[in-house]
Amino acid sequence: MKYVEPKPIDVYKKWISELLKSFNYPPVLLIAALVPYIFPLIDKSKRVHYEFGVYIVGKSGCGKTEIAKLLVTPFIDNWNMISLSSDSDAIHEMSVFTNCSVLFDDLNASDSDVIRRKKETKVASIIETLQSVGKSVIDGKNSKIRALPFITAEYTLKREGLINRCLIVNIDESFRPKSLTWLQENHDAYISFINSFIEFICKNYQMLHDYINNCLSSEK
């Protein structure tokens, strides 16, 4: 992971404030990007009930891939970002990631029917294994994605069983270039925020673990 020295809390507030001013930016995307760092606090026996994917839908060129990349790829060289055009072996290799997000890009409406079907099969495999217990083995390899998958797409899959396992985020209008440029230029502030967020969780693990599991136990 990239590491950036901690910054004053006002810097984080400014970054979040600017992000939320990005015209059509859905705040839930920022919350979803933080979920993987909170997930280890949940007792293992309960985690399967809360595993989900994030499905970002928007027209070509609207900025969905760029905003997703800025939020969920804090790794050097964006190792946890992969194209859905990649072969199945490459996608299965993403199962090594855990307690972070993995970005799968992009389900294109303009692809041929054959390519679309292949990509849709890959998306289905990624989502279907989310709430399965244990390993999902295909051709002798573990195919279960253990990280939080973010999937960018130009259309929504018409499979209710899959979509019900996802947080659907619709990007209705294109991001303003100035907003994206500002976020790109100030990305270090976000990486520093993530570093500080993880450090806070580690330092307060037991207190947060007890609190979150008590909350989940009281919910049906």
C-alpha positions in Angstrom: 0.0 0.0 0.0 1.0 3.6 -0.5 1.9 5.4 2.7 1.5 9.1 3.2 2.3 10.8 6.5 -0.7 11.7 8.6 -2.2 15.1 7.9 -4.2 17.5 10.1 -7.9 16.6 10.3 -8.8 19.8 8.5 -7.1 18.5 5.4 -9.3 15.4 5.5 -12.4 17.5 6.0 -11.5 19.6 3.0 -10.9 16.5 0.8 -14.2 15.0 1.8 -16.0 18.3 1.3 -14.6 18.8 -2.2 -15.5 15.2 -3.0 -19.1 15.8 -2.0 -19.1 18.9 -4.2 -18.3 16.9 -7.3 -21.7 17.6 -8.8 -23.2 14.1 -8.9 -20.9 12.2 -6.6 -22.9 9.6 -4.5 -21.6 9.8 -0.9 -22.4 6.1 -0.4 -19.4 5.3 -2.6 -17.0 6.8 -0.1 -18.7 4.8 2.7 -18.5 1.6 0.6 -14.7 2.2 0.0 -14.2 2.2 3.8 -16.2 -1.0 4.5 -13.3 -3.4 3.8 -11.2 -1.8 6.6 -14.1 -2.2 9.1 -15.0 -5.7 8.0 -12.4 -7.5 10.1 -14.1 -6.1 13.2 -17.1 -8.4 12.5 -17.0 -11.9 14.0 -16.2 -14.4 11.3 -19.4 -16.3 12.0 -21.4 -13.2 11.0 -19.4 -11.8 8.1 -21.1 -13.9 5.4 -24.4 -12.1 6.0 -22.8 -8.7 5.2 -20.7 -9.5 2.1 -21.8 -7.6 -1.0 -20.5 -6.1 -4.2 -20.6 -2.5 -5.4 -22.0 -2.1 -8.9 -21.3 1.3 -10.5 -23.4 2.0 -13.5 -22.9 4.9 -15.9 -22.6 5.8 -19.6 -19.2 5.6 -21.3 -16.9 8.4 -20.4 -18.9 9.7 -17.4 -15.9 9.2 -15.1 -17.1 6.1 -13.1 -13.9 4.2 -13.6 -11.7 7.1 -12.6 -13.7 7.9 -9.4 -13.7 4.2 -8.5 -10.0 4.0 -9.1 -9.3 7.0 -6.9 -11.3 5.4 -4.1 -10.4 1.8 -4.1 -6.9 1.5 -5.4 -4.5 2.7 -2.7 -1.9 0.3 -3.9 1.2 1.2 -5.8 0.7 0.6 -9.5 -3.0 -0.2 -8.9 -2.4 -3.9 -8.4 -6.0 -4.5 -7.3 -7.6 -3.1 -10.5 -8.2 -5.5 -13.4 -10.1 -5.4 -16.7 -13.1 -7.7 -17.2 -11.5 -8.5 -20.5 -8.7 -10.3 -18.7 -8.7 -14.1 -18.8 -10.3 -16.1 -15.9 -6.9 -17.1 -14.4 -5.9 -13.4 -14.0 -9.3 -12.6 -12.4 -9.0 -15.6 -10.0 -5.6 -14.3 -9.0 -7.4 -11.3 -7.4 -8.6 -13.7 -4.7 -5.2 -13.1 -2.9 -6.5 -9.7 -1.8 -8.4 -9.5 1.4 -9.6 -6.6 3.7 -9.4 -4.2 0.8 -11.3 -3.4 -2.4 -10.8 -4.9 -5.9 -11.9 -3.0 -9.0 -13.2 -4.9 -12.0 -13.5 -2.7 -15.1 -15.7 -2.5 -17.4 -18.9 -4.1 -18.6 -19.3 -2.3 -22.0 -22.7 -2.0 -23.7 -20.8 -1.6 -27.1 -19.1 -5.0 -26.9 -20.2 -7.8 -29.2 -22.8 -10.2 -27.8 -20.1 -12.9 -27.4 -17.7 -10.7 -25.4 -20.6 -9.3 -23.4 -21.7 -12.8 -22.4 -18.2 -13.7 -21.4 -17.8 -10.6 -19.2 -21.3 -11.2 -17.7 -20.3 -14.7 -16.8 -17.2 -13.4 -15.0 -19.2 -10.8 -13.1 -21.7 -13.5 -12.1 -18.9 -15.7 -10.8 -17.5 -12.8 -8.8 -20.8 -11.9 -7.2 -22.2 -15.4 -6.7 -19.3 -16.5 -4.5 -19.5 -13.5 -2.2 -21.8 -15.0 0.3 -20.7 -18.6 -0.1 -19.1 -20.3 2.8 -15.6 -21.7 2.3 -13.7 -21.8 -1.0 -15.1 -21.8 -4.5 -12.8 -23.9 -6.6 -12.8 -23.8 -10.4 -10.2 -25.9 -12.3 -8.4 -26.6 -9.0 -8.0 -22.9 -8.2 -9.7 -20.8 -5.5 -12.0 -18.4 -7.3 -13.7 -16.7 -4.3 -13.1 -13.0 -4.2 -12.3 -12.3 -0.5 -12.1 -8.5 -1.0 -15.0 -6.1 -1.7 -15.5 -6.1 -5.5 -16.3 -2.8 -7.2 -17.6 -3.5 -10.7 -18.0 -0.7 -13.3 -20.6 -1.2 -16.0 -22.6 0.7 -18.7 -25.7 -1.3 -18.0 -27.2 -3.4 -15.2 -27.4 -7.2 -15.4 -30.9 -8.5 -15.5 -30.3 -11.2 -12.9 -32.2 -10.4 -9.8 -30.3 -13.1 -7.7 -27.0 -11.3 -8.5 -28.1 -7.7 -8.3 -29.7 -8.4 -4.9 -26.2 -9.0 -3.5 -24.9 -5.6 -4.7 -25.1 -2.0 -3.8 -26.1 -0.3 -7.1 -24.7 3.2 -7.7 -26.0 5.0 -10.7 -23.9 7.8 -12.2 -26.5 9.8 -14.0 -24.4 12.7 -15.3 -20.7 12.9 -16.2 -18.3 14.2 -13.6 -17.0 17.7 -14.1 -13.4 17.6 -15.3 -12.3 20.2 -12.7 -13.7 18.0 -9.9 -11.8 14.9 -11.1 -8.7 16.9 -11.7 -8.8 18.3 -8.1 -9.3 14.8 -6.7 -6.4 13.4 -8.8 -4.1 16.2 -7.7 -5.0 15.8 -4.0 -5.2 12.0 -3.9 -2.4 11.9 -1.3 -4.7 13.4 1.2 -7.1 10.5 0.7 -4.4 7.9 1.0 -3.2 9.6 4.2 -6.8 9.5 5.4 -7.0 5.7 4.7 -3.7 5.2 6.5 -5.0 7.1 9.5 -8.3 5.3 9.4 -6.7 1.9 9.4 -4.3 3.0 12.2 -7.3 4.2 14.3 -9.1 0.8 13.9 -6.0 -1.1 14.9 -5.4 1.0 18.0 -9.0 0.7 19.1 -9.7 -2.8 17.8 -11.2 -4.5 20.8 -13.5 -1.6 21.7 -14.7 -1.3 18.1 -15.0 -5.1 17.7 -17.2 -5.3 20.8 -19.3 -2.3 19.8 -20.0 -3.3 16.2 -20.9 -6.9 17.1 -23.2 -5.8 19.9 -24.9 -3.6 17.3 -25.2 -6.4 14.8 -26.6 -8.8 17.4 -29.4 -6.4 18.2 -30.4 -6.2 14.5 -32.5 -8.8 12.6 
